[in-house]
Amino acid sequence: MKITDEKILLETAKDDPSTKVCDIAKDRLKELYPDSLYIIDTEKVNEIEDDSRLMDVINYALDYNVKLEAVKKINSQEVLLNIIESFDDRSICEEAVKNPNLSDQEKIIDIARNHEDNFIRIEAVKKIEDEKVLASLLENLDYFDIEKDVERIEDEKLLICLAKNAQNKYARREATMKIKDEETLIYVFEHDSETIVRSHTIKNPHFTSQSLLAGIANDSSEENDIRRYAIEKITDKEALLALSHDSTFEVITNRECVGYSDHDGYEYEVTRTECYPIRDTALSRLKELGYE
């Protein structure tokens, strides 16, 4: 490529439909204009300390990853807030929220409550320090790994509210795991529709009512896993002996990959195991407690 005009090279590097031509134009820019912001690399970005220069990189760099690195290096909270308010690019705004130099809790809470992009709101939620504010926001949010933010809450009343009302089942589950109030655990077990939440109420060490556990274990309409979790906490010998005669029957199906062929794809071997989950769990519990 013999072109020397920076503008033409830039337009070619950005817009040419051929990846090969774009790469050639970028190499030509590096050769003729080594200090150009358009073709700056990550190593050069790490050497920049001036926020205005970093903003130029964010606005003009051809390499998207370089733009993101520049956002991470911004020092001014005011500049970061301006990026979050004025940029349409979600990833750039998310990096601005994540930047540790954005630390004003009032501003972070405002972003978490009011930003139009839910993903950016979520990044702000992850930085909120006030448990009450955090819990109020978590109650109505639904996102991957939300339980990590529930883990940061220690206030029992806030956890109870989340366990009963959070939209996300994993948020309810995490709150349930941390609650100490048995009355709330029983309420959640009886009213929540998700097995993953209900099972963790029983697993919680503060769910101790032996009569309730026995009732759950003997309820043939209940899911077998839930019944087993209850049995594993029963301490009464007579209750366990009665459950050891339970006739609930279950067939467990396992599929194991045993090979692959280009014609048929993956080949699986299917095995079925017959078991009595309630009886077997009760017998195991009796042995564990020394009631043999």
N, C-alpha and C positions, 0 to 999 in steps of 0.2 A: 504494500500500500504506500503510495507516494504522496498522499494528502498531508498537508501541514497545517491547515486551518483548524484551530482548536474547536470552534463552534461546529464545523462539519464533522469532525472526528467524534465530538460528544454526541451529536444527534445520531450518528451511525452506531456508536457504542450502545446507545439507549434503545434505538427503535428498529434497527435492521432485523428483518425476519430470520436471517441466518445467524445461528449461534457462533459459527466460525468467523464470520465477518465482524460480529460484535467483539469477539475476543481479539481479533487483529487490530481493531480500532482502539481498544483499551490499551493494548501493548504499545501502539503508536503514541497514544497520549502519554503513557509512562516515559517513553523515550524522549519526546519533545518537551513535555511539560511535567517534569518529575515532582514539582511542588503543587500541582493542581489538586484542588479538593475533590474533583470529580473521580479521580482514580486513587485516592489515598487508601492505604491499607490499615489493618487493625494495629499493627506495630506503630505506625505513625500517629494514629489516633491516641494511643496511650502516652505519647509524648506531649500532647496538647493539654494545657491547663486553663486556658482562657475560655470562658463560657461562650462568648460571642463567636469565637473561632469554631468551637464545638457545634454551635447552632448552624454555622455555615456548612459543616460536614453533614449534619442531619438533613439540611435542605437540599444539598447538591450532590452528595456522594452517589456514585453509581452502584456500589456494593451495599445491598440492604443490611447485611450483617455489620458493616462498618457504621451505618447509621445507628443501629441498636447499641453498639459499643460506645458511640459518642453520647447517647442518652445516659448511659450508665455513669459517665464521667462528669456530668453536669454538677456543679457545686451549689449553684444558687437555687433556693427554694422557689423564688419568684419565677425563675426561668422554667423550672419543672412544672409549676402550676400553669404557666402560660401554654406549655406544650399540651398538657392534659385538657385544657379548655379549648384550644384552637386547632389541634391536629385531628384529622379524620382517621389516621392510621391507628388501628387498635393496638398493634404490637408495640409501636413507639410509645403510645400513651401508657400501656401497661408497664413498660420499662421505666417510665418516668415515675409512676406510682411506687414501683419497687425500689427505686433509688433511695438509699438510706439517708440522703441529704433532705429528703422530704419527710420532715418529722413533726410538723405542726399538727397536733391531734385535732384541733378544731377544723383545719382544712381537710384533713384526711376523712373525718367524719362526714363533712359536707359532701365530699366526693362519693363516699359510700352510700349516702342517702339520696343524692340528687343527680349523679351523672347519668346520662341517657343510655350509656352502654353498660349492660349488666356485667360483662366480663371485667371491665375496669372498676366497677363498683366492688366486685368480689376481691380484686387485688387490694383495694383500700380497706375492706373489712379485715383482711389478714394482718393489717398493721394497727388496728384499733386496740387501745390498751384498757379503756373503760369497760368493765365487765357488763354493766347494765346496758350500755349502748350496743355492745357487741351482741348480747343475747337478743335484744329486740330486733336486730337486723337478721341474725341467724334464723330466727323463727320463720321468716318468710322467704328465705333464699334456698336455692337448690343447686348445688354444684359438687363436682368431684372433690374428694378429700375434705368435705365440710367438717367431718368429725375432728380433724386436727385443730380447728378453731373452737369447737365445743370443748376440747380438752383443756383449753386455756381458762375456762370458767370454773371457779371454785365455789361460788355462792350457791348454797343449797336451794334457795327459793327460785333463783334464775334457772337452775338445772331442772327443777320440778316443772317450771313453766315450759321449758323446751321439750321435756319428755312427754308432756301432754299435748303440746300444740305445734311443735315444729313441723313444717311442711315436708322436710326431707327425712326419710326413715332412718338414715345413718346418723343424722343429728339426734334423732330421738333415741336411737340405740346407745350412742355415746353418752348422752345425758343420763339414760337409765343405768348405765354401768357405774356412774359416779354417785348416784343418789343413795342416801342412807336411811331415808324415811320409808318404812315398810308399807305403810298405808298407800303411799304414792305408787310404789312398785306393784302392789296388788291392783290398784286402779288401772295402771297402764296395761298390765297383763290382761285384765278383763275387757278393756275397751280398744286396745290397738289391734288393727287388722293384719299387721305384718309379723310373720313368724320370727324374723330376725330380731325384732324388738321384744316380742313376748318371751322368746327363749332367753334373752339376756336379763329380763327381770328375774327369772328363776335362778339364773346363774349368779346373780348379785348376792354376795354373802349376807346381806341384810334382809333377804327374803328368807325368813326362818320358820314361818308358821307350818308346823307339822301337819295340822289338820287340812290346811289348804293344799300342801304338797301331796298328801295322800289322796285328796279328792281329784287333783289333776292327774295323778298317776293312774287312778282307777277309771278315769273318764274315757271310755272306748271311742267317743266321738272326737277326741282330741288327737292331734298329730302325734305319731309315734315318737318323734324326736323330742317333742315337748314333754311327753310322758316320761321318757327316759331321763331327761334332765331333772325332772322332779324326783324320780326314784333315787338318783344319785345323791340327793340331799336328805332323804328320809333316814331316820335313825331308829324308828320303832320296829322291833323284831317281828311282831305279829303282823304289822302292815306289810312288811317285806315278804314274809312267808306266804301271805295271801296272794300277793302279786307274783310270787314264784310259780303259781299254778295258772297264770294268765294264758289264754289260748290264742292271743293275737298272733296271726301268721303273716310273714312278709317275705317277698321274693326280691332279692337285690340283684339287679342286672349290671354286669360290668362288660365294657367293650375295650379290648386290648388290641392295639395295632400290631399285626404280625408280619406285615410286608407291604410292598408297593410294586405295582406294575404299570407300565405306560398305558396299557390297554384298559385296565380296570381301576386304576388309581390305588388308593390305600385299601388294604385288606384288614378286616377286623375279626377277631375271635370273640364271640359272645358267650359269656358264662353266667349262669344264674345260681345264686346261693339262697337256699331256703333257711329261714331263721325265725325265732320267736323273740323279738326284741324286748318285750316287756318282761317276760319270764327270765330271759338270760341276764338282763340288767339287774333284776331283783336278786338273782342268785349271786351275781358278782358283788353286789352291795352287801349281802349277808356275809359273804366271805371276807370282804374288806373290813367289816365291823367285828369279825371274829365270832359270828353266830353260827358257824357250821355245826 
